[in-house]
Amino acid sequence: MPLWMRTRAASAATALGLMMASLTPALASEGERVVQRGKASWYGAFHEGRRTASGEIFNQNALTAAHRSLPFGTRVRVTNHQTGRSTVVRVNDRGPFKANRILDLSRAAAQAIGLKGVGLVVIVLA
């Protein structure tokens, strides 16, 4: 592997380690494991009735989310960093496809936590 690739990989690993170390434990209850902290967005009407990556039909009124790697069916508590509001969602799709985001919420899930557009969230295994 070329030096520039090793350097980039080491930098990415360091950045990920720093990000995970900087997670706010106050937002997670005792005994819960914070999975990620980052930006989330939401999706709704355009995808209504279409199949998700898990094969189920997307329902914008259900408390669901898209995540790149968590197994389908995983339940996570998502907390809006700005409002402090949280809800439990079930992962049923893959995404988001924007590089700086970690989660796409259904319209209902975004409303439940007061997310308008894109915002900082904390994901905790439920």
C-alpha positions as CSV (number, residue, x, y, z in Angstrom):
1,M,0.0,0.0,0.0
2,P,1.5,3.4,-0.9
3,L,2.5,5.8,1.9
4,W,-0.2,8.3,1.0
5,M,-2.9,5.6,1.4
6,R,-1.5,4.4,4.8
7,T,-1.3,8.0,6.0
8,R,-4.9,8.7,4.9
9,A,-6.1,5.5,6.5
10,A,-4.3,6.3,9.8
11,S,-5.7,9.8,9.7
12,A,-9.2,8.5,9.2
13,A,-8.8,6.0,12.0
14,T,-7.5,8.7,14.3
15,A,-10.4,11.0,13.4
16,L,-12.9,8.2,14.0
17,G,-11.3,7.4,17.4
18,L,-11.5,11.1,18.4
19,M,-15.1,11.4,17.3
20,M,-16.1,8.3,19.3
21,A,-14.1,9.5,22.3
22,S,-15.9,12.9,22.1
23,L,-19.4,11.4,22.3
24,T,-21.6,13.0,24.9
25,P,-22.4,10.3,27.5
26,A,-24.9,12.5,29.2
27,L,-27.3,11.9,26.3
28,A,-27.2,8.1,26.9
29,S,-28.7,6.5,29.9
30,E,-26.5,4.3,32.2
31,G,-25.9,1.0,30.5
32,E,-26.7,2.1,27.0
33,R,-24.0,2.1,24.3
34,V,-23.6,5.2,22.1
35,V,-23.1,4.0,18.6
36,Q,-22.6,7.2,16.7
37,R,-22.9,10.9,16.8
38,G,-23.2,13.0,13.7
39,K,-25.6,14.6,11.2
40,A,-29.0,13.1,10.2
41,S,-31.6,14.1,7.7
42,W,-35.0,12.8,6.8
43,Y,-36.9,11.5,3.8
44,G,-40.6,11.2,3.2
45,A,-43.2,11.6,0.5
46,F,-41.0,10.9,-2.6
47,H,-40.1,7.5,-1.2
48,E,-43.6,6.6,0.1
49,G,-44.7,3.2,-1.1
50,R,-41.3,2.2,-2.6
51,R,-39.3,-0.7,-1.4
52,T,-36.5,-0.2,1.1
53,A,-33.2,-2.1,1.0
54,S,-34.7,-4.6,3.5
55,G,-37.5,-5.3,1.0
56,E,-40.4,-3.8,3.0
57,I,-42.5,-0.9,1.7
58,F,-41.4,2.5,2.9
59,N,-44.0,4.3,5.2
60,Q,-43.0,7.9,6.0
61,N,-45.4,7.7,9.0
62,A,-43.5,4.8,10.6
63,L,-40.6,5.3,13.0
64,T,-37.9,3.9,10.8
65,A,-34.4,4.9,9.6
66,A,-31.7,4.2,7.0
67,H,-28.2,3.4,8.2
68,R,-25.2,2.3,6.2
69,S,-24.2,-0.7,8.3
70,L,-26.5,-1.5,11.2
71,P,-28.4,-4.8,10.6
72,F,-32.0,-4.5,9.4
73,G,-34.4,-4.7,12.4
74,T,-31.9,-3.0,14.8
75,R,-33.7,-0.6,17.1
76,V,-31.8,2.5,18.1
77,R,-32.7,5.5,20.2
78,V,-32.0,8.7,18.2
79,T,-31.6,12.0,20.2
80,N,-31.7,15.4,18.6
81,H,-28.7,17.2,20.1
82,Q,-30.4,20.6,19.9
83,T,-33.8,19.8,21.3
84,G,-32.9,16.9,23.6
85,R,-36.0,15.0,22.2
86,S,-35.5,11.3,21.3
87,T,-37.4,8.4,19.8
88,V,-36.7,4.8,19.1
89,V,-36.5,3.9,15.4
90,R,-36.0,0.6,13.5
91,V,-33.4,0.3,10.8
92,N,-35.1,-0.9,7.6
93,D,-33.1,0.8,4.8
94,R,-29.6,1.7,3.6
95,G,-28.2,5.2,3.5
96,P,-27.8,8.1,3.8
97,F,-25.9,8.7,0.6
98,K,-24.5,12.1,1.6
99,A,-20.9,11.7,2.9
100,N,-21.3,13.9,6.0
101,R,-24.5,12.2,7.3
102,I,-24.9,9.1,9.5
103,L,-28.6,8.5,9.4
104,D,-31.7,9.2,7.3
105,L,-34.9,9.2,9.4
106,S,-38.5,8.8,8.2
107,R,-40.6,11.9,8.3
108,A,-42.4,10.7,11.4
109,A,-39.2,10.0,13.2
110,A,-37.8,13.4,12.3
111,Q,-40.9,15.1,13.6
112,A,-40.8,13.1,16.8
113,I,-37.4,14.6,17.7
114,G,-38.0,18.0,16.2
115,L,-35.5,17.6,13.3
116,K,-36.0,20.1,10.5
117,G,-33.7,19.5,7.6
118,V,-30.3,18.3,8.9
119,G,-29.2,18.2,12.5
120,L,-26.8,16.7,15.0
121,V,-28.0,13.4,16.5
122,V,-26.7,10.7,18.9
123,I,-27.6,7.1,18.1
124,V,-27.8,4.6,21.0
125,L,-28.6,0.9,20.7
126,A,-32.1,0.4,22.2
